[in-house]
């Protein structure tokens, strides 16, 4: 600032030197390959077996932090959640500070993940977390007004534990602690919990340790000395760089620089192979101009051992001497603030202008002494050594004054003194000599830490965690007995199957009446399985404790705990306010049936202990329960992995249009549909319910089914549009996971992708899909069942086998032989042309999906190709009659088919003209009486009909003149009907809207089509009345139509006798248009430069008798 330099003073060397400092720290990661490989192996073990803990040890500057950062990037590439947690001695007494700071940074960058995490936490946990992690505040408004039921410390511990579990439940979790020796006790206890209670989680803890700063009385030393039998513990010692590695580092920073043979060994020797020392030494040589950039490469100008300092302290001091006094002074003051600092505190403490301050900071940054942090207003020293050297150079009295000024500045800026600034205040007042203030803030820190973490409270909680949960107030005979036996590992593994059978039985009871074979078999399976388990056990208790699943007070193996069935079973219990279920050896099949029938009732009607009441009424003796009154927050969300909730939020954003589809989103959806279709189906159902409840209070099962079906349709379209090969299989798995309401609704609408899905089904699944239509209205179900069956594109032998089995099932359900025959008859497209036409004549447009719109289109093509005029005439007359339907959707289906007909009808084929003219006449008749709702589709049909009528003019195969004239008569009829509606005196709102649509069609779409060029060509026809018709329509199109006509006429440049008479006709047309024609011709005369075109214009004007225009 306030400094000017002459251009000749700014040498290339100065610019190059400044740019070169950006090469530091070295961008290339040098060596440490064995350590990286060890970390990668350990990470792999963590994801498959148990928690790992790796400590990276080494002296200052050996690259511990760099190794940690490189490893974190490797984990990120594997989509593993990685938290980078730098610890500081200043905040070692503040509970969870470093962990929560890292969490804040991480979640700020991952909004979808944040929403998923919030959905897994209790309200009280979110409120308490918000005080340490501000990103949670928006999810817990009025935090100050709320109090939690339990102490804040325990609530925070549970919240952070839950977050770690959620992270690990996806792809795994990596916690990277930098300078673990400065970590707080609360975070150590959180780690210890995972090391001893959750050691099967896919979590890896990787930490750097500087033993020089490790105090004997520190929490870190005590933590490291604890037994680590349950975890995979290892210690990595970082050794100094060898000569080879030192040279690799030098050449990575200064590529192509020729080095004397003795240079690298000497650098390695004096630095002791310390990477930090090596880099600082290279910066010094660069600033001393020993290393320069000349002739497009780096050069070492001289190598004199006397010029190279032997100690890191000397190097840093020499570099500091080269700074201008102002920058050096500001760096000294920064050193008093500590390793990192905020600009606003510095400005308040030293009373400097903000612009000048940022200028000085920028100079220090460019020299590599400081570096910006995540926030632009925060910086840190690039080396703690540098901060220490600068600090030691300041006199004692000046230090004390600076500490006092900084403390006062912090107090002024942070008037409410939030917990995060208390350590800074205590630190600065201690070093300023103000013992009273130091003690005041130290006591506040202790008090705050006790609020956030109470070791005795945590100890009591962990001790009670695995104990039996006491029963609430329910009948004594229903209460769970004391659990007096432990379950063996082999039985524990089988519990997943038991929960699966119980859930399946409850579903069967819901779907099938008493006495149904499927229902009886599902209950029998539960009873038989329980009987085998209870042979060796006095009781079997399934319980939910702190969101964990316990069997006889023992957790099931971790790989089984992750099973989606276990999560579903816990949700199932919570929905019914059941804390635990106990089965006793004397339980019989009848009691099992009664108990499962109670559980199959609506969960809403079973809450508040009603399960126990019903069990008491039905005299169930050998099944016991513990009831629980859960807060009715959406607990289902809590038991679903964070990946599921991220998928749900991503899915919601995609379906709502907030985000567009991307390869990542589609791959994620495809994976979810293939691997976890039940979860995806649940997500889609929950999204449907939530969206519908915003619009209305009462929603039906059909409302949900309709909403879900639309979203499945959207997903399917994206899958097939992107050509995903696994799409049919994925959609089959997904649709199979929905309830019957969704399936029935979906199949009744027969989306086009069903045919692809059916290919993937087993015989039984095909029959279930067909029979899912049984619940539809009677008039629809046969059609839909047949439609689904016809989509089965498999070898004939297999199809006949399925048809045979299906007939038996339908007979049992009471279907008649004719109904069964209708469902299982051969595919529509295999029928003869006449049969296919006859079938359509019996169907309404809403039922066309049963034979397939594509098949109807193919039928139209075949009728034209086979010149089958009779069948085509029958079908088209039927279509026209259906346009009298009151159903708008039916009319749209017919109009779209007629649009297709006109779009494919060969222009050269005049044999069908009579039929087509009848269709056009019928269309015009229906159009004049049509509702506004179908106007756009009607207009499109008429456009295509007109296009077919005039396209013969441009055909390479000349048509008879009478054919073209007859077709142009159809154009004339259509246009006149449009003019009539547009010029009518009706003044209703609907009439005005219709006029607007027609006007846009005529002066927008038609004017820009090939119609005017076709008119221009037809003017050559010698028939006078025919010419009058064309002239009439061109006049109607106005000046824009005239302009397009003239352009077409003048392009011909025909000076034969035929051309002469053609231009006479044009002149006659222009005469009718009077002033409009004069204005257009004036513009042509002014702008046109083509001599041949001007010659034609002059001739046309002379025919018009416009002498004044000709003279002009």
N, C-alpha and C positions, 0 to 999 in steps of 0.2 A: 504494500500500500504506500502511496505517496512516493513512489520510486519510478523514475523513468530511465530507460536505457537506449542508447543509440544503437541502431541496427548493426553497425560494424563491431560493437562491443559484444554482441550476443553471438558467440562462435558456435560452430557446429559441435565442438567438443562439449560445450556447456549443455546444449540441448540433448546430445547423446547421453551424457552422464545422468541427466534427470530421467530420461526414458529408461536407462539401464537399471535404475533402482527399482523399477517395476518388475524386474525379473526375479526379485526376492519376495517371499521365500521361494525356493526352487519348486517349479511346477511339477517336475518329475519326482516320483517316489523312488528313492534309492534303496536298493537291497531290501533287507528285512523279510526276504522271501520265506525263510523257515518259520519266522514268527507269524506271518500272514497265513501260511498253510496250517499252522497249529490252531490259530483262531478260527479258520474256516472249518476244520475238523470238529473243533469243540462246538461250534454253532450247529453243525449237522447233528451232533449227538444230543444237543439241547432240544432240538425240534422233534427228536424221535424217542428220547428216553427220560432225561431228568434235567433239572436246573443246573447250569454251569456257572462257575465263578472263576474268572481269570484276572490276575493282578499283573499289570505291566510295570516292572520296577526298573529304575535307572537314575543316573545323576541328572541334574538340570541340563537341559539343552541336548539330551541324547535322542530326542524325537519321539517321546512317549505319546504326546498329544497328537503328533502327525500320524503315528501308527494307528491310534484310536480313530482318527478321522477317516483314514483310508479304509479301515475295517468297517466302519459305519456305512460308507458308500457301497461296499460289497453287499452288506445286509440289505441296504435300500434297494439294490438291484434285484434282490430276491423277494421284494415286496414284503419285507419283514419290518414291522413297526420299530423304529429306532429313536430313542431319546438321548440327546446329547446334554449331559448334566455337569457343567463346570462348577466345582465347589471353591469357596473362598474362605480364608481364615477369618475374615471380617464378619461373616454370617454364620460361622460354625455353631453359635449358640442359639440361632433362630430356627425353630423346628420346621422341617420340610421346605425351607426357603429355596435351596438350590433345585430340588425336585420340582416344586411348583413353578418356579421361573421357567424351567425347561418345558414343562407341560403347557404353560401359557404360550410360549413361542410356537411349539409344535401344533397345538390345536387351532391357533390363529390362522395357520396356513392350510388347515384341513377342516373346512366348515361342515362338510358332510359327515366326517368322522365325529366332529364335536356333537352334532345332533344325535348321532347314533349312541355316543357315550352318555349324553344327558338322559336318553330314554332308558338307560340301565340303572340310573341312580334314584334313590329316594329323594323326596323334596328336601328333607332336612340335610341330607348330604350335599345337595346342590347349594343350599343356602350357606353352609359352612365352607364349602370349597370356594365360593365366590369371594370370600374375604382374602384368600391367598392367590387365587387364579381368576383375575378379573374377567376373563373371557366367559365365565359362567354367570356373570351378573345379569345378562339379558334374559337368562332362563330363571332367575330368582329375583324378581322385582321386590321392592320393599324389604330388602334383606334386614335392615336395621330393626324393623318392627316384628320380626319373627324370632321365635325361640324354638330350639329343637328339644325333642323329648329326652335325649340322652346327652351326656357331656360332649362338648365340642371336639375334644381330643380323640375320643373313641369314634365319633362320627367321621372325622377326617381320615382316621386310619382305615375305616371301612370303605370310605369313598375312594381313597388312593389304591387300596387293595383291589377293589372292584374294577377300577380303571386298568390296572396292570393285568388282571385276569381277562378283561375284555380284549385288550390289545393282544395278549398271548393266544386267545382263542381263535384268532384269525390265522395268520401265517407264522405267528411266533413274536416274541418281544426281545429286543436288545436294549439294555440299559448301559449307556457309556458314561461312566463317572470320571471326570478329569480332576486330578488332585483329591483323591478320596480321603486323604489324611485330614482334610478340612471339612468333611461332611458332618452334619448334625446327628445327634443321637437318635432322634425320631425316625430318620430315614434308615439308619442302621437297623433299627428294630423292625421296620417294614421289610427290609431285605432278609432279616433273620426269620421272619414269619414264613417267607417263601422257601427259605432254605430248610425249614423244619416241618412246615405244615402243608406246603403246596409244591414239594420238590419234584413232582412229576409233570409240572407245567412246562411248556416249551418256552422257557425264559433263560436268557444268558445275561450275566452281569459281567461287564468288562471295565476294569478300573485302572487308572494310572496312579502310581504311588511314588512320592518323593520322600525317601526315608530320612533325609536330612531335616525335614520339617515335621517328622513324626515324633510327638512328645510321648513320654512314658505314661502320662496320666490321661492320654486322649481316648475318646470313645473308639476311634479307629483301631488303636492298638488292641484294645480289649475285644473288639469285634473280630479282628483278624486272628486272635488267639483262641476263639471258640472252636469246638469240634465242627467239622464239616463233612461228617460221614454220609449224609444224605445227598450231597451235591458233588458234581464233577469239578474239583478244585485244581487249579494249576497256577504256577508262577512263571512269568516270562521275564527274563533278565535281558535288558538291552545293552549289548556290548558296543564299544566305540567303533567307528568306521576304520576299515583297513586302508592301506595306501590305494588299493584299487578302487574302493568305494569313494574315497576322497577325490580321486581324479575323476570318477564318474560324475560326482556332484559338481565339480568345477566345470566340466565340459557340458553338463546339462544346462548350466546358467550361461556359460560363454561358449556356445558351439563353435567349432572350427578354429578355436584358438590353439596355436602351437605352444606347447609347454616344454621347457627344458627338462631333461630327465630327472634332475634333482628337485624340481619345484614341488610336485605332489608329495613325495616322501617327507620333505621338510615341513610343508603345511600340516600334514598328518601328525608329524612328531610334535610340533609346538602347540597344536590344538588338542592333542591327545585323542584325535579322531572324533571330537565333539562336533556334531553337525551345526549347532548354533554358533559355536566359536568360528568354524570354517566360514559360514556365511557372513558373519560380522567382519571377519578378516578380509574377505573378498570385497565387501562394501568399502572398507577402509582403503584398499588398494585401488579401487575404482575412483574414489573421491580424491585420492592422492595422485591420480593420473598415471599410476604404474600400469594399470590396465586401461586401454583406450580402444576406440572404434575407428579404424582407418582402412581405407581402400576396401570398403564393404565387408570387413571382418574384424573380429576382436583380436587385439594383439597385447602381449605382455612386453612392455617396452624394455624393462630391465628387471633383473632378479638379484637383489642384494639382501642377504640375510639381516644386515644391520637395519634395513628399512622396515622390517616386519616385526611388530610387537609380539612379545612372547606370552602375554597373558590376556585373557578376555577383557579384564578390567582396563588394561592399557589401551586395547583396541577401541573400546567404547569411549574412553576419555579422549583419545585422539580424534575420534569422529565428532565428539561434542565440541571440541575446540574449533572445528572448522565451521560451526554454525555462527550465524550473526547473533549479536548480543540479545536482541529481543526474543528470538526463538529459543535461545538457550535459557533465558530467564523464565519464559513461560513453561518450558519443560521441567525446570526445577520446581515450580509451583505445582505442576501436575503430579510430580513425584510425591508431594506431600499428601495429595488427595488419595493416593493408593494405586492399585493395579488398573482400575478403570474409573471413569469419572463422567459427570454430566456437564455439558457446556454451561447450562443456566446457573449451576452452583458455582462454577469457576468464575463466571462473569460477575455474579453477585459478590463473590469473595474478593476479587482484585479490582473491581470497579473499572473495567476496560470496555471500550466501545465494541459492540457485537461484531461489526464488520472487520475491525482490526483483529479481534480475537480469532475469528474464523480464518483470516489470512495467515496468522501465525500457526494455527493448528494445521492448515494446509501445507505450510512449509515443512513442519515436523513430519507430516504424513508422507510427503514426497521423499523425504530423506529416510523413510522406513523406521522412524522411532515410535510412531503411534499408528493405530489402525482403527477405522470406524467399526462400530458394533451394529447390531440389527437395526437400532434406531439411529437416525442420522445425527441426533444431538448427543450421542454417547460414543466415547472412545475408550481404548485401552492401550497400554504399552505393548509393543510387539515382543518385548522381552522383559521378564521380571528382574533379570540382572541389571538392565538399564535403569529401571525404576529405583533399584537398590543403590546403584552407584550415584545417581543424581541426588537421591535423598541424603546419602552420607556426605555429600559435598556441601550441604547447607549448614550454616552455623546453628547452634542449639537454640539461641534466643529467637532467631528468625523462624526456625521451625515451629517453635511454640506459638509465635504470633500468627503464622500462617494457619496452623491447626485451629486456633481460636477464631480466625476470620472465616474459615471454611465451615466450622460448626455453627457459627452465627448465621451464615448464609443458608445453610440447610434448614435451620429453625425458621428463618424468614420465609423461605419458599414453601416448606411443608409445615404450615401452621398447625394442622391437626396431628402432625407427627405419626404417620402410619407406621405399622410394625417394620416395614422394609427399611426405614431410615434410622431406626433405633441403633443398630450396630455401628453405623457411620458416626452418629452423634457420640456414642460412648467412646469409639476409637479416637476421634479428634479431641474430645475433652480430656481424655486420659493423657494424650501426648502434648496437650497445651498446658498441662499442670493444674487444670481446674478439677480437683478431686471431687468436690461437692457435686458438680454437674455429671461427672463420670459415674459416681455411685447412683445418682438419680436415674440415669438412663440404663445402667446395668441392671438395676432392680426392675425397671420396666420390661427389659428383655426377658429376665427370669420369669416375671409374672406372665408375660405373653406366651413364653415357651411352655409354661405349665398349663395354660389354657389350651394350647394346641397339642400338648403331649403330656400324658401322665403315665409313667412307666408302671405304677402299681395297678392303675385301672386297666391297662392293657394286659398285664399279667393275669388279673382275675378273669378278664374276658376270655383269654385264650384257654385258661384252665377249664372254664365252664362250657366252652364251645362244643366239646365232644361228649358232654354229659347228657343223660336222658332228659328230654323236654317234659316238664310236668303237664298233666292234663288240665284242661279248663273245666268249667262247671257243666258236666254232662252226666247222665245216669251212671251210677256206679258200675252196673253190670256191663256197660259198654266201654268203660275206661280200659286203657291199655295196661296190661300187667307189667311187672318189672321184667326188664330184659336180662335174663340170667345166663345167656350163652352166647359165645362168639361164633360167627359163621366162618366156615373155611373158605379159602380162596376159590376152590373149584365150584362151590355153590354160589359164591359171590358173582362169578362171571356169568352164571345162568340167569341172574336177575333181569338182565336186559330183555331176554326172551319172555320172562314172566310179565313184565310191564307191557310188552308188545301184545301178548295174548289178551291181557285185561282190556287194553284199549280197543283191540279188534272185536272182542266180545261185546263191549258197550256199544260199538258202532252197529254190530249185527242186531242187537236188541232194539236199537233205535229204528233200524230199517225194516226188520221182519217181524211178523206177528208171532205170538206164542204158538209152539208146535212146529214152526218152520225148521227144516233140517239144518239149514246153514246156521241159524241161531243156536240150535241145540248143540251142534258140533263145536261152535266157538266156546260155549260155556263148558262143555266136556273137556276141551283142551286146557282151559284154565284150571279146572279141578284136578285133572290128571297130573299136570305139571306141579301144582302146589302139593299134591299128595306125595310125589317123589321127593320134594324138598323137605317136607316136614317129617319124613321117616327118621332123619338124623338130628332134628332140631325140636326143642320144646316149644318154640314159637318163631315166627318170622315177622319182623317189623320193618315196614318201609316208611321212612320219615324224611321230611324236608327241614333242615336246620341251617339257618343263615344262608339260604339259597344253595345249599349243598344237599346231595342225595345220600342218605345213610341207610344201611341195611343192618339191623341189629347193632346200631351205633357204630358201624364201620363203613368207611367210604369204599365204593367199588373202585376197581382199577381205573386209572386216569383215562386210558384209551377207550374204556367202556363208558366212562362218565361223559365223554364228548359226544356219545351217540345221540342223535336227534330224538330217539324214542324216550330216552331218560328225561330230556328237557320237556318233551311233550307230556310226559307223565306228571312231572312236577307242576306244570301249568294246569293239568287236569285236576290235581289235588287242590291247588290254590283256588281254582274256579269254584270249587264246592266247599271252601273253607275247611278243608281237611289238613291237619298237621301231620298225622301219621296213621297208618293202617297196620293192624296186627292180625295175623292168621294163626290159629291154634290147631294142634294136630287132629282134634275131633271134628273139625269143620267138614260138612258133607256137601254133596253136589247141590241139594235143594237150597242150602244157605248161600252158597256161592251164587246161584241163579237169582235169589231174592236180593242179595247185596248188589250184584251188578245191575239188576233192574232199577234199583234205587238210584245208582250212579248214572244211569242212562237218561234220567229225567232232566228237564231243563235246569242248567246250573243256577240260573237266577232264583229258582224256587227251592234250592237246596242250601242256600247260604244261611249264616247265623245259627249253625248247629242243628239244622233240620235233618241232616243225614242221620245223626245220632237218634233223633226222635223217631224217625221212620224205622230205623233198625230196632229200636225198643218196641215199637208197635207190632212189628213182624216177628218178634221173639227170636232175633238172631243172636245166638249165644257164643259162637266160637270165632267170630270176627269182631275185633275191637277197634275203636278209632280214638284219636285225639282231635278235638275240634280246635279251630283257630279263627279269630275274627281279624281277617286281613283288612288293612286300609285298601279301599277299592280303587287304588291306582292301577294302571294297566300293568299288572305283574307279568303278564305273558311276555312282555317285551324283555324283561330282565333276564330270562333264561335263554334267550336266543343270542348266539355269538355276535360280536360286534360286526363281523363281516356280513351277517344276515341283515342287520339294521342298516348298514351302509348301503347294501343292495336295495333295501326297501326305499331309502331316501333317494338314491339314484334313480330307482324305478319310478318313484312318484314324480320327480323332476322331469323325467323323460316323457311319461304319460301325460303330464299336465302341460307339456310344451315349453317348460322353463329351460330345458336343455335339448338340443337336437341329438339325433342318434349319431354315435361315433363307433368306430371299430371296437374300442375298449368297452363301451356300454353293451354293444350287441354280444361281444364275446363273454362278458360277465353274465348276461341274461341266458345265453346258450348254456354256459357252464352250470348255472343255477338250475335250469330246467332239466338238465341231464343228471346232475349229481344230487340236488336237493329240491326235487319238484314240489314236495309237500310245503317246504318253507316258502318257495316262490308263490305257490297257490295261496298260502296263508297271507303273504304280503299283498297280493292282488285283492284278496277278499277284504282285508283291513283297509286298504286304500279306498275301495268301493264304499265301504260303510262310512268311513270318515268323510268322504266327499259328498255322499248323499245326505248325511246328517246336517251338513252345512246348508242344504237347500230345503229340507223338510224334516219334521220331527219323526213321523211314522214312515218307516221304510219296510217294504215287503221283501220276501225271498226272491221274487221275480225282479224287483228293482235291482237288487244286488247282482243277480244273474245277468241281467241286461248290461249293467255297467262293466262287470268282469268280462263278458263276452266281447264288448267293444275293445277293451284293452288287449285281450288275447288276439283279436283281429289285427290290431295295430302292431303287436309284437311279431305275429306271423308274417305280415306284409314286409316288415323290415328284414326278417330272416330270409325270406324267399327272394326279396329284391337284391339282397347282398349275396345270394347264391350260397348260403351256408349249407354244406352237405349233411350236417347232423340235424337240420331243422325239423324234418318229419319225426325223427325219434324224440327230439327234445319236446316238441309240442304234444306228442302222444303221452309222454311221461307227465307233462304238466297238466293236460286236460284230465288224465286219469286220476289226478290227485284232488280234483274238485268234487264237491257233493253233487247229488243227482239233479238238484235244481239248475246248477250251472251247466252241467252236461246236457240236460234236456233242452234248455234254452238255446245252447250253442248249436246242437245238432239240428234243432228245428229250423234254424236259419241257414243251415248248410253252406258255410263259407267254402270257397274254392279249394282251400288247402286241406280239407278233410280227406280228399282222395289220396293225397300223399301220406297222410298220417296213418290211414287204414292199412297201408302196406306193412307197417311196422308192428301190427297187432297180432297176438296169438289168437287161436280159434275161439277160446273162451272169452277173450277181450272183445272180439268182433261181436259175439252174441250179446255180451253185456252192453256194448254200445248200441246195438240194435234195440235191445229190450229197454234201454233207458228212455225210449220214446213212449213206452207204455203209459207213463204218467201224463202225457200230453192230451189235449182235448180229443175226443173220439173221432171227429171229422178230419183231424190232421195226422193222427198217429200212424195210420197205415201208409200214408204217402211218405212220411219222414222215415219210417222203418225201411221201406223199400229203397228210399233214396240212399240211406247209409249202406244197406247191403249192396246196392249197385256200385258203390264206390270201391268195393273190394276188388282190387286188380291183382288177382293171384291165379295160378294154374287152375284149369277147370276141375281137375280131380279134387283139389283141396276145397274149392268153392262148393262142389257138390256135397262133400263131407260136412262142411259147415252148415249148408242148407238143410241137410238131413237132421243134424242135431238141433238146429233152430226150429224146424217144424215140430219136433217133439216138445220143445220148451213152450212154443206158442200154443200147442194143443192143451198142455197142462194149464195154461193161463186162460183157456176158454175161447180161443180164436177159432173161427169157422174155417172150413177147408178152403173156401174161396178167398178169405182174407189172407190165409197163409200162402196161398198160391200167388196172390198179388204181391206180397212182400218178397217172395223168393224167386220170382220169374226172372228171365234173362235181362241183361242190360239193355237200356233204351237204344243205345247207338247200334246194337246188333239187329234191331228190328228192320223190316223193309221200309221203304220210303212211305208207302201208303199207311202202314201200321204206325209209323212215327207221327204222321200228320193226324191220323185218327186219334192217337193218344193226346196230342196237343188240343184237338178240338173239344176234348172232354175236361180240360184243365183250366183253372183260372190262372192269370199271370203270377199270383203269389205262390202258386204251386210249381211254377216252371223250374225252380231250383231242384225239384225232384228228378228232372231229366237232364238238368244242366243247361245253362244259357249257351255255353259253347256248343253243346250238341244241337241246339236249335239253330244256331248260326251255321253250323255244318250242314244241317238239313236244308236251309235256304240255298246254300252254295250248290248242294247236290241237285236240288230241284231245277235250278237254273242251268247247270251243266248238262243234266239229262233232258232239258227242254220239256219238263213235265208241267205243262201249262195247267192241266186240270187240278192237280194237287196244289200247285202254287196259288192258283186262283182261289181255291177253297180256303187255304190257310190265310191268305191276305184279307179276304172278306171277313174271316173270323177275327182277325186282328182289328179291322176297322170297327166291327161290332163291339169289341171289347173297349173301344175308346169312349163308349157311352157309360162305362162303369163310374160309380161314385168314388171309388178308391183311387186316390191320386197316385199311389205307388204302382198300382196295376197299370194305369195309363202310361206312367213313365217307362215301365218295362216294355210295353208295346211300342211306344215311340222310339225307344232306343233300338229295338229290333228293326223297325222300319228305317231308321237312320243307317243301320248296318246294311240293309238291303240296297238302298240307293248308293251307298259308298262302294259296293262291290259289283253292282249291275253293269255288265259290259255295254258300252255306248254303241258298239257296232251291232248289237243284237236287237233287231227291230221287231222280231216275232212276238215279243212280249209287250209291245208298246200299248196295245189296247188295255191289257191288264194294269199296266203301270198308270195309264191315264185315269183309269177307274179309281186307283188308289189315291192319286193326286186329288181328284175330284172329291173323294170321300174325306181326305185330310182337310181340304179347304172348308168343307161343310162343318166338320167337327171343330176346326180352329175358330170359326166365327162364333162358336158357342162355348169355347173352352174357358176354364178358370185361369186366373192369373198364375196360380201355382205351377201349372204345366206349360206356361207360355215359352219359357226359355228352351225347353225340350222340343216343343212344337216348332218353334222358329228354326231350330237346327235341322229338323226333318225337312222343312220347306226349303231351307238353303240347299241341302243335298239334292232334293228333288229338282230344284232349278238348275243346279250345277250339272246334274245328269242330262237335263233337257237341252242345255246349250253347249255341252262339251263336244258334241258331234261336229261342231264347226271346226274344231282344232284337230279332229281325228286324222291320223295318217291314212286310214282307209275311208275314202270318200263315201258319204251316205247319199241316198237319193234325196233330191231337193224337196220332194213332198214330205219325206220323213222329218227333215230338219224343220220345215215350216210347221208341221203338226206339233213338234216338240216345243217350238218357240211359242206356239199358241198356249201351251201349259204354263210357260213363263209369264205370258200376258195375263192368264187367269189368276195366277198366284199374286202377281203384283197388283192387279186391280182389286183383289180382295183385301190386300194390305192397305191400299189407298183408302178404300171405303171405310175401314175401321178407323184409320188415322184422321179422316176428315169428317167423321160422324159428329153429331151435335151432343152426344152423351157427355155428361159433366160430372159423373160420380168419381170418387177417388180411384176406384178400380179402373174405370174407363181411362182416366188420365194416365195411370201407370201403364196400361196396355199400349196407349198411344206413344208413350215415351219409349217403351221397348221396341215397338215397330219402327219408330223414327231412327233409333240408334242402329237398328238392323239395316234399314234402307241406306241411310247416309253414312253409315260406318262400314259395316261388313260388306254389303253388296257393292258399294261404290269402290271398294278396294279389291273386289274380286275380279274375275275375268269376264264378268257380264258385259261391261261397256265395250271392251275389245271385241266381244262376240257380236254385239249390236253393230259395231263399226263394219265388221266383215259382212254382216247380213244386209247392210244398206245396198250392197251391190246386186241384190236380188231384183229382178226386173218387175216383180209383182207390186203394183202400186199400193194396194190395200195393206200388203205386208210391210212396205216401207212406211206407210202412215202409222202403223202400230209401233214400229221401232222408234220413229220420230217422236211419237207421243210420250214414250217412256223416257227418252233422253231429255226431253223438255222438263219432265217431272223431276229428273235428277238435278236440274239447275246448272249453274255455272261450273260447279265441280265436275259434273258429268260431261258437260260440253268440253271442258279442258282435256279430260281423259280421251274423249272421242277424237278431238282435233289431233292430239298427239299420235293416236293410232293411225288416223287418215294420212297425216303428213309423213309418217315413217314409210308408207308404201312407195312413194316417189314413182308412181306409175303415170307415164306420159303417153300411154297408148290411147286409142279411141275409148276403150273401156274405162280407163282412168279419167278421161275427159268427162264422160257421163256420170261417173262416180262423184266427181267434185261438184257437178251440177246439183246432184241430190243433196250433197252436204250443204251447198249454198242455200238450197230451198229450206232445209232444216234450220239453218242459222237465221234465215229471214223470219221464221216463226218466233225466234227467241229475241228478236229486236235488240234492245239496249244491252241486254246481257251478252249477246254475241258481239256487238260492236266493241264493248269494253274488253272482252277477251281477245278479239282480233287486234285491237290497239296494242295491247300488252305483248302479243306475239310479234307484231311489227317492230316494237321498241327493242325487244330482247333477242329475237332470233337472228343468228348470224350465218346459218346454213343457207347457201344460195338456192339449192334445189327446193328446200322447204319454203323459202320466201317466194319462189316462183309459183308454187302451188297456192300459197295464201293469196297472192295477187290475183290469180285466176279465179279463186273462190269469191273474192271481194267484187271482182268485175261482174261475176254471175249474179251477185246480190244487187248490183246497181248502186253501190255505195261509193259514188264518185269522190265525194269529199274525203272519205276515209282512204280511198286509193291515192288521192293527191297527197294526203298527209304521209 
